[in-house]
């Protein structure tokens, strides 16, 4: 074999290997449980928010709580009337005794207060090193970097006990860049940046107290020797889990003794996992690992256990509703 052919050989082998197998990542929407267990509290009273952009944060909070459809958001006018009886404004911190008294009037509810502690936008313009184009002309690239930071402290009081359920800062930073060569970069809309960070802060908080949907990247394996895998993945993409499971199961049985059979059982385990059939998922993933002790298979088994715990928490929260 000639030297030039020898140099090409590793590339040819690499191409052949990776043309026969690969991975496909799909996006699967998964419902996540609330991080904070609100128990039987299904009504929420929102206090007047304090700090910079307080009214905007308050509007975002009420709007996103209504969109979540997990809680009954109590009417602001009625809450103000109740607080006036105790000579409080809804932005005041309420003590345990007052909370219990308010709870007697509104029933089992959570009282959410919030304070904006950080609401700022910072911007810097950086200049790159000079460079020459193909004609020898010197240019300089300029970059404008903008960052909007919003931090809100949220407190939740259980009006049936007067105790705090939650008290923590929630922060989000929104960033953007503009570029220009030999001139000033374009303006960044700081108001839009702050709005984005503010809404993300509120979304993070509402997700902590409400079950919510989250898109998850899920990995499947393909192999040209096992065409059923690619067909199964195509069904997984449209969440036709039953058909995907049939194809992966068929491939595992059909290709007994094949060196890539483990991929069929890995895919089968993942399909069971994301259709919430966790016992079957673990059995398939263990079989994949027995056939090919891959660390990724072990990691997926741990992910399956975690997903099962999340699923059980979610069922408990839905049952409480």
C-alpha positions in Angstrom: 0.0 0.0 0.0 1.3 3.4 -0.9 2.2 6.0 1.8 -0.7 8.3 0.7 -3.1 5.5 1.0 -1.8 4.7 4.5 -2.4 8.3 5.5 -6.0 8.1 4.3 -6.7 4.8 6.1 -7.5 6.2 9.6 -9.9 8.8 8.1 -11.7 6.0 6.1 -12.1 3.8 9.1 -13.4 6.8 11.1 -16.0 7.6 8.4 -17.1 4.0 8.2 -17.5 3.7 11.9 -19.6 6.8 12.3 -21.6 6.3 9.2 -22.9 3.1 10.8 -23.9 4.4 14.2 -24.6 7.6 16.0 -26.8 9.5 18.4 -30.0 11.5 18.0 -31.1 14.0 20.6 -34.8 14.9 20.7 -36.7 17.4 22.8 -39.3 15.9 25.2 -41.7 18.1 27.3 -41.7 16.8 30.9 -43.9 18.0 33.7 -41.8 18.9 36.7 -43.1 19.0 40.3 -43.1 22.2 42.4 -39.9 22.5 44.4 -41.8 23.9 47.4 -44.6 21.8 48.8 -47.5 24.1 49.4 -49.6 21.2 50.7 -53.3 22.1 51.0 -52.7 25.8 50.3 -54.6 26.4 47.1 -55.3 30.1 47.5 -52.7 32.9 47.2 -52.8 36.5 48.3 -50.2 38.7 46.7 -48.9 41.6 48.7 -47.9 44.9 47.3 -44.3 44.5 45.9 -41.7 47.1 47.1 -38.6 48.4 45.4 -37.7 49.6 41.9 -40.2 48.5 39.1 -42.4 47.1 41.9 -45.7 47.4 40.0 -44.2 45.6 37.0 -43.0 42.8 39.2 -46.4 42.6 40.8 -48.3 42.5 37.5 -45.9 39.8 36.2 -46.4 37.8 39.4 -50.2 37.9 39.3 -50.3 37.2 35.6 -48.0 34.2 35.8 -49.8 32.7 38.8 -53.1 32.9 36.9 -51.4 31.3 33.8 -50.1 28.4 36.0 -53.8 27.6 37.0 -52.5 25.9 40.2 -53.9 28.4 42.7 -56.8 30.7 43.2 -55.4 34.2 43.3 -57.4 36.2 45.8 -59.0 39.5 44.7 -56.7 42.5 45.6 -59.6 44.7 46.8 -60.8 42.2 49.3 -57.2 41.6 50.6 -56.7 45.3 51.0 -60.0 45.6 53.0 -58.9 42.8 55.4 -55.4 44.3 55.9 -56.9 47.7 56.6 -58.8 46.1 59.5 -55.4 45.4 61.0 -54.0 48.8 60.1 -51.5 47.3 57.7 -50.6 47.9 54.1 -50.0 44.8 52.0 -46.4 45.8 51.7 -45.8 45.4 55.5 -44.3 42.3 56.9 -47.0 40.4 58.9 -46.2 38.7 62.1 -47.4 35.3 63.1 -50.4 36.6 65.2 -51.6 38.8 62.4 -51.1 36.1 59.8 -53.3 33.7 61.8 -56.0 36.4 62.1 -56.0 37.0 58.4 -56.1 33.3 57.8 -59.3 33.0 59.7 -60.9 35.5 57.3 -59.5 34.1 54.0 -59.1 30.4 54.9 -56.2 28.2 53.9 -54.0 30.5 51.8 -50.5 31.6 51.2 -49.5 35.2 51.5 -46.7 36.2 49.1 -44.7 39.3 49.7 -41.8 40.5 47.5 -39.1 43.1 47.5 -37.0 44.1 44.5 -33.4 44.4 45.8 -31.5 44.7 42.5 -32.8 46.2 39.2 -29.9 47.4 37.1 -28.4 47.4 33.6 -24.7 47.6 32.9 -23.0 48.0 29.6 -19.4 48.0 28.4 -17.8 48.6 24.9 -14.7 46.6 24.2 -12.2 47.1 21.4 -10.5 44.2 19.7 -7.0 44.0 18.3 -6.4 45.6 14.9 -6.4 43.3 12.0 -5.8 43.6 8.2 -8.1 42.6 5.5 -7.0 41.0 2.2 -6.2 44.4 0.8 -3.9 45.3 3.7 -6.4 47.8 5.2 -6.4 47.9 9.0 -9.7 47.4 10.9 -10.9 47.2 14.5 -13.8 45.3 15.8 -15.9 46.8 18.6 -18.2 44.8 20.9 -21.0 46.2 23.1 -21.9 43.9 26.0 -25.1 44.6 28.0 -26.3 42.8 31.1 -29.5 43.3 33.0 -29.7 41.9 36.5 -32.9 41.6 38.5 -33.1 40.2 42.1 -36.3 39.8 44.0 -36.7 38.5 47.5 -39.8 36.4 47.8 -41.5 35.4 51.1 -44.3 33.0 51.5 -46.3 32.9 54.7 -48.8 30.1 55.5 -51.9 31.9 56.8 -53.0 28.7 58.6 -49.9 28.6 60.8 -48.4 32.0 60.5 -45.1 30.4 59.6 -42.8 31.3 56.7 -42.7 28.5 54.0 -40.1 30.2 51.9 -37.8 33.2 52.0 -35.1 33.6 49.4 -33.7 35.8 46.7 -34.3 34.9 43.1 -32.0 36.3 40.4 -31.8 36.4 36.7 -29.3 38.1 34.3 -30.2 38.8 30.7 -27.3 39.5 28.3 -26.9 40.8 24.8 -24.2 41.9 22.4 -23.9 44.1 19.3 -20.8 44.3 17.0 -19.4 46.8 14.6 -16.2 47.2 12.6 -14.5 50.6 12.6 -17.4 52.2 14.4 -19.7 52.2 17.4 -21.8 49.0 17.9 -25.6 49.4 17.8 -27.6 50.3 20.8 -29.0 47.6 23.1 -32.5 48.1 24.4 -32.0 48.1 28.1 -35.7 48.3 28.9 -36.3 45.1 27.0 -33.3 43.4 28.7 -34.7 44.4 32.2 -38.1 43.2 31.2 -36.7 39.9 30.2 -34.7 39.4 33.4 -37.7 40.5 35.5 -40.1 38.1 33.9 -37.6 35.3 34.2 -37.2 36.0 37.9 -41.0 35.7 38.4 -41.1 32.6 36.2 -38.4 30.9 38.3 -40.4 31.7 41.5 -43.7 30.6 40.1 -42.1 27.3 38.9 -40.9 26.7 42.5 -44.5 26.6 43.8 -46.3 25.2 40.7 -45.9 22.0 38.7 -44.7 23.1 35.3 -43.6 21.9 31.9 -39.9 21.8 31.0 -38.3 20.8 27.7 -35.6 18.1 28.2 -33.0 16.9 25.7 -33.2 13.1 25.4 -30.5 11.0 23.7 -31.2 7.9 21.6 -28.8 5.7 19.7 -28.9 4.7 16.1 -27.0 2.1 14.1 -27.3 1.2 10.4 -27.1 -2.5 11.3 -30.3 -2.1 13.3 -32.7 0.0 11.2 -35.5 -0.4 13.7 -33.6 2.0 16.0 -34.0 4.9 13.6 -37.6 4.1 13.0 -38.2 3.9 16.8 -36.6 7.3 17.3 -38.9 8.8 14.6 -41.9 7.7 16.7 -40.2 9.0 19.9 -39.9 12.4 18.3 -43.7 12.7 18.1 -44.2 11.0 21.5 -45.7 7.8 20.0 -44.1 5.9 22.9 -46.0 2.7 22.4 -44.9 2.3 18.8 -41.3 3.3 19.6 -41.2 0.7 22.4 -42.4 -2.0 20.0 -39.7 -1.2 17.5 -36.9 -1.1 20.1 -38.2 -4.3 21.7 -38.3 -6.0 18.3 -34.7 -4.9 17.6 -33.5 -6.4 20.9 -35.1 -9.7 20.1 -34.3 -9.8 16.4 -30.5 -9.1 16.7 -29.6 -11.6 19.4 -25.8 -12.0 19.4 -25.2 -8.7 17.4 -22.5 -6.5 18.9 -24.8 -3.5 18.8 -27.8 -5.2 20.5 -27.2 -3.2 23.7 -28.3 0.0 21.8 -31.8 -1.4 21.3 -32.2 -2.1 25.0 -30.8 1.4 25.9 -33.3 3.0 23.6 -36.0 0.8 25.0 -35.2 1.8 28.5 -35.2 5.5 27.6 -38.6 5.2 25.9 -40.1 3.4 28.9 -38.5 6.1 31.2 -40.1 9.0 29.4 -43.5 7.3 29.2 -43.3 6.9 33.0 -42.9 3.1 33.0 -40.0 3.1 35.4 -39.8 -0.5 36.4 -39.6 -1.6 32.7 -37.2 1.2 32.0 -34.7 0.0 34.7 -35.0 -3.6 33.5 -34.1 -2.6 29.9 -31.3 -0.3 31.0 -29.8 -3.0 33.1 -29.9 -5.4 30.2 -28.1 -2.8 28.0 -25.4 -2.3 30.7 -25.0 -6.1 31.0 -24.4 -6.4 27.3 -22.1 -3.3 27.2 -20.9 -1.8 30.5 -21.0 1.8 29.3 -20.9 4.6 31.9 -23.6 6.4 30.0 -25.9 3.5 30.6 -25.2 3.6 34.3 -25.8 7.4 34.3 -29.1 6.9 32.6 -30.2 4.4 35.3 -29.5 7.0 37.9 -31.5 9.5 35.9 -34.3 7.1 35.7 -34.4 6.7 39.5 -34.4 10.5 39.8 -37.2 10.9 37.3 -39.3 8.3 39.2 -38.8 10.2 42.4 -39.9 13.4 40.6 -42.9 11.6 39.1 -44.0 10.4 42.5 -43.7 13.9 44.0 -45.7 15.3 41.1 -48.5 12.7 41.7 -48.6 13.7 45.4 -48.9 17.3 44.5 -51.7 16.7 41.9 -53.5 14.5 44.4 -53.4 17.4 46.9 -55.2 19.6 44.4 
